[in-house]
């Protein structure tokens, strides 16, 4: 059986794991094992990673002279956690290891109690407890006795209780409470999409056999929308200033980091309709997904990555993405700053690269879902021989335990907030996926020329050599010319061309547009939730920003992260790739950007889903890091949770509020990443400073409060109107 991803535990390159790992790392591996053996629920697992990281962090913080606990003795979103302090006769190290182990053991047994892989999960955590000589049956929660085991049990008990009222609806297995889709399901075993009435809204899929991203099989039926109400869940660093309450269909949705509206279908105008342009691009990029594609590309850091400016207008989107060739405007990098040597070019077939990306970043099956995926990347970074475990790249080298505890806490907070933000947006906007939009437009015809056959205002835009009308004599005309006038696409041919995935490749060619499939497994097809915004883009950019800040270096250790791909032993549902290759990333942001592009090649997202997710991820990652740092320093009063900008939107004056009187500068950046305004921060007694933004044109900006030369205290999004 092909080995795909291998949990990403050995991600990137053959570096040995450390011989002795911290107790936090051991239990993080158990959580990731649980995720791999559970249902594929990115929101739920981001929350599981967060709550288990809270438990590890709070135990450690009790024994640290500076850090402040997050949960014990605190009130979180209205939930109070009684705590009288803890004293024990055990050594600090012994007490920490016991308390963490019992807390994590209890949490995992509850959170994964109904997992399809429960037997494997429970066997593994029991083995870990036994390896440390711990009695897993000990359930006492009287931490006042001084027993670290009881402390762990008590902490887990409180987190479990917190989880029953945090807005996730865990008690009902996270079921939706009010969301109902408005489109009839798409039967993917049939042609076209004849029953879709609302082309801007999400459409559920009916599948004869559904296997989720974790490899779990479901009976035939309609797959529900996962977590459309996740904006209700208690966050970490998200604050009221990030929140908008939006109403639709008689219900209120909590939306953090509200983006601009996605592109809705317009009547006519062909390729000049952003909606049609975006979904047409997904089909065009599908033409890269085969061995027929003879283009060779350099996939090393010399050619890919180093993308800074994001598009805002439709014209900027058209400049940002290479519509016909694939990719973005990244300019690459010449020199590896770690080695001082030039990065080496790596030319491979584009058809191999695009297929590998679609598989690698799909996070399934047997994977950790996107939030867990970034924990495996963090663990790889932590294991790298070139890494010095200095917080922000400064100060003393941290112990393995402190490094793991702090990095897990910060990253988990960012992943949890990313899930809340992205799925809150998904729930409200309820935006269509490519499988639905492409087949819908195919049903309608073409929208480019009213004088040609099959014209309809909601039809496909015609693009010579990529999107055309079937004419008489065409190989696709059908036995009785029944397909003449239909729309055809030059793209990935789909699963009917694959009999045995050990030997077959579907390839690219002309197909009827009504038969289009994304480059995904036939039993999966597309994730069971709306597209806008991309969760992958949000999770990945938040993680990239956080790891950059946490390590104090935007680059992977050694200047490059690597994952080895073996020829003809990587792709799952068809043979490939044809050559050995390495996925290579100079920086965490480069890896994140590659994730985003992979979802377009994979047929999962159009471009409009991507960029707003990246933008939200930037804010989420920075805010999560700053709040985590405040806990590490025992200085919550100056955390990002006390940061506000208002009014927002504004046309002239903007008030910036922050409790850190040592802030020096207020900087404003446009969406292209260019600094367009900078003013000295002059805070009054109420911790407020006012800047005039009237000179800025209308649009979206980032307000950054800076201390010293480069310490970012917060990043907030501003809408100038």
Secondary structure, DSSP 4 states (H G I P E B T S, - for coil): ----SGGGTT-SS--PPPSS--HHHHHHHHHHHHHHTS---HHHHHHHHHHHHHHHHHHHHHT-SS---SSTT-EETTEE--------SS-HHHHHHHHHHHHHHHHHHHHTTT-TTHHHHHHHHHHHHHHTT--TT-----GGG--HHHHHHHHHHHHHHHHTSSSS-GGGTT--SS---SSPPEETTSSS-TT---TTB---EEESSEE-TTS-EE-SEEPPPS-TTGGGS--SS--GGGEEEEEETTEEEEEES-----PPP-SS-GGGSHHHHHHHHHHHHGGGSSTT---EEE-STTTS----PPP-SHHHHHHHB-TTT--B-----SB-TTT-SBPPP-EEEHHHHHHHHHHHTT--SSS-HHHHHHHHHHHHHHH-TT----GGG-SSPPPHHHHHHHHHHHHHHHHHHHHHHHHHHHHHH-BPPHHHHHHHHHHH-B-S-TTSTTB-TTSBPPBTTTEEE--TT-TTS-TTSTTTT-EEEEEE--GGG-S-TTT----EEEEEGGG---SS-TTT-S-SS--SSPHHHHHHHHHHHHHHHHHT-SBPGGG-EEEEE-TTSS-SSS---SS-EEEEESBHHHHHHHHHHHHHHTTS--HHHHHHHHHHHHHHHHHHHHHHHHHHTT-GGGSGGG-EEESSSBSSEEEEE-S-TT--EEEEEETTS-EEEEEE----TTSEEEEE-TTSPSEEEEEEEEETTTEEEEEEEEEE-
